[in-house]
Amino acid sequence: MKKIILTGMIAATLGLFNTANAEGMDPAALKNVYDITRNTAGLMSYCVDKGFLKADSIDNAKKMVAYVAAIPGGVDTRDGDKREAMGREGNVLNDDGNVVALEKEAPQGLQAWCQQADEGIRQGLTSIGQ
């Protein structure tokens, strides 16, 4: 189950973007989206450092972070730097709240995960007109 959560993280986050501007969205859900997006930005840096992606993947992840941070009503961004730093080290929080190494947990392998996450971000940006 944890492995499924890791690989589905990007898709789940991007799926929320369609409803993110809905009036009255739960602040905890918005914080979760922001934290995941910041962690993903760090993971994109990790993937670039590993040679799996190009630098524009980092730029795209940062665009997604900016989009989420600008959601009306205010997003709790307190843990963002910590989540992004965790991602730059190749780590994510699993569904139990434990820090895990993506390299060991991605069932399809790190390179494939990086490429799938990058594609998910690109599709997400397209869906929000970015």
DASUL-V517686 format. One record per residue. N is the residue number from 1. RES is the residue in three letters. PSI is psi as a letter, one per 20 degrees, with the letter a starting at -180 (NA if undefined). BURIAL is I if it has 9 or more other C-alpha atoms within 8 Angstrom, else O. D_LAST is the distance of its C-alpha to the last C-alpha in whole Angstrom. Layout:
n: {N | N}
res: {RES | RES}
psi: {PSI | PSI}
burial: {BURIAL | BURIAL}
d_last: {D_LAST | D_LAST}
//
This chain:
n: {1 | 2 | 3 | 4 | 5 | 6 | 7 | 8 | 9 | 10 | 11 | 12 | 13 | 14 | 15 | 16 | 17 | 18 | 19 | 20 | 21 | 22 | 23 | 24 | 25 | 26 | 27 | 28 | 29 | 30 | 31 | 32 | 33 | 34 | 35 | 36 | 37 | 38 | 39 | 40 | 41 | 42 | 43 | 44 | 45 | 46 | 47 | 48 | 49 | 50 | 51 | 52 | 53 | 54 | 55 | 56 | 57 | 58 | 59 | 60 | 61 | 62 | 63 | 64 | 65 | 66 | 67 | 68 | 69 | 70 | 71 | 72 | 73 | 74 | 75 | 76 | 77 | 78 | 79 | 80 | 81 | 82 | 83 | 84 | 85 | 86 | 87 | 88 | 89 | 90 | 91 | 92 | 93 | 94 | 95 | 96 | 97 | 98 | 99 | 100 | 101 | 102 | 103 | 104 | 105 | 106 | 107 | 108 | 109 | 110 | 111 | 112 | 113 | 114 | 115 | 116 | 117 | 118 | 119 | 120 | 121 | 122 | 123 | 124 | 125 | 126 | 127 | 128 | 129 | 130}
res: {MET | LYS | LYS | ILE | ILE | LEU | THR | GLY | MET | ILE | ALA | ALA | THR | LEU | GLY | LEU | PHE | ASN | THR | ALA | ASN | ALA | GLU | GLY | MET | ASP | PRO | ALA | ALA | LEU | LYS | ASN | VAL | TYR | ASP | ILE | THR | ARG | ASN | THR | ALA | GLY | LEU | MET | SER | TYR | CYS | VAL | ASP | LYS | GLY | PHE | LEU | LYS | ALA | ASP | SER | ILE | ASP | ASN | ALA | LYS | LYS | MET | VAL | ALA | TYR | VAL | ALA | ALA | ILE | PRO | GLY | GLY | VAL | ASP | THR | ARG | ASP | GLY | ASP | LYS | ARG | GLU | ALA | MET | GLY | ARG | GLU | GLY | ASN | VAL | LEU | ASN | ASP | ASP | GLY | ASN | VAL | VAL | ALA | LEU | GLU | LYS | GLU | ALA | PRO | GLN | GLY | LEU | GLN | ALA | TRP | CYS | GLN | GLN | ALA | ASP | GLU | GLY | ILE | ARG | GLN | GLY | LEU | THR | SER | ILE | GLY | GLN}
psi: {g | h | h | h | g | g | h | i | g | g | g | g | g | h | h | h | h | h | i | h | j | p | p | j | p | p | h | h | g | g | g | g | g | g | g | g | g | g | g | h | g | g | h | h | g | g | h | g | h | i | j | h | r | r | h | i | h | g | g | g | h | h | g | g | g | h | g | g | h | j | p | q | i | p | p | o | j | g | j | g | g | g | h | g | h | g | h | h | i | k | q | r | p | a | i | i | j | q | p | q | p | h | h | h | i | o | h | i | q | g | g | h | g | g | g | g | g | g | h | g | g | g | h | g | h | g | h | j | k | NA}
burial: {O | O | I | O | I | I | I | O | I | I | O | O | I | I | O | I | I | O | O | I | I | O | O | O | I | O | O | O | O | I | I | O | I | I | I | I | I | I | I | I | I | I | I | I | I | I | I | I | O | O | O | I | I | O | O | O | I | I | O | I | I | I | I | I | I | O | O | I | I | O | I | O | O | O | I | I | I | O | O | I | O | O | I | I | I | I | I | I | I | I | I | I | I | I | O | O | O | O | O | I | I | I | O | O | I | I | O | O | O | I | O | O | I | I | I | O | I | I | O | I | I | I | O | I | I | O | O | O | O | O}
d_last: {32 | 31 | 30 | 28 | 26 | 25 | 23 | 22 | 20 | 17 | 17 | 19 | 16 | 13 | 15 | 16 | 12 | 13 | 16 | 15 | 15 | 19 | 21 | 24 | 22 | 24 | 24 | 25 | 22 | 20 | 21 | 21 | 18 | 17 | 20 | 19 | 15 | 17 | 20 | 17 | 16 | 20 | 20 | 18 | 20 | 23 | 22 | 21 | 25 | 26 | 25 | 23 | 20 | 19 | 17 | 14 | 14 | 15 | 12 | 9 | 11 | 12 | 8 | 9 | 12 | 11 | 9 | 12 | 14 | 13 | 14 | 17 | 21 | 21 | 20 | 23 | 21 | 25 | 25 | 21 | 23 | 26 | 23 | 21 | 25 | 26 | 23 | 24 | 27 | 26 | 27 | 26 | 27 | 29 | 29 | 33 | 31 | 33 | 31 | 31 | 30 | 27 | 29 | 32 | 31 | 28 | 30 | 28 | 29 | 27 | 25 | 24 | 23 | 21 | 19 | 19 | 17 | 15 | 14 | 13 | 11 | 9 | 10 | 9 | 5 | 6 | 8 | 6 | 4 | 0}
//
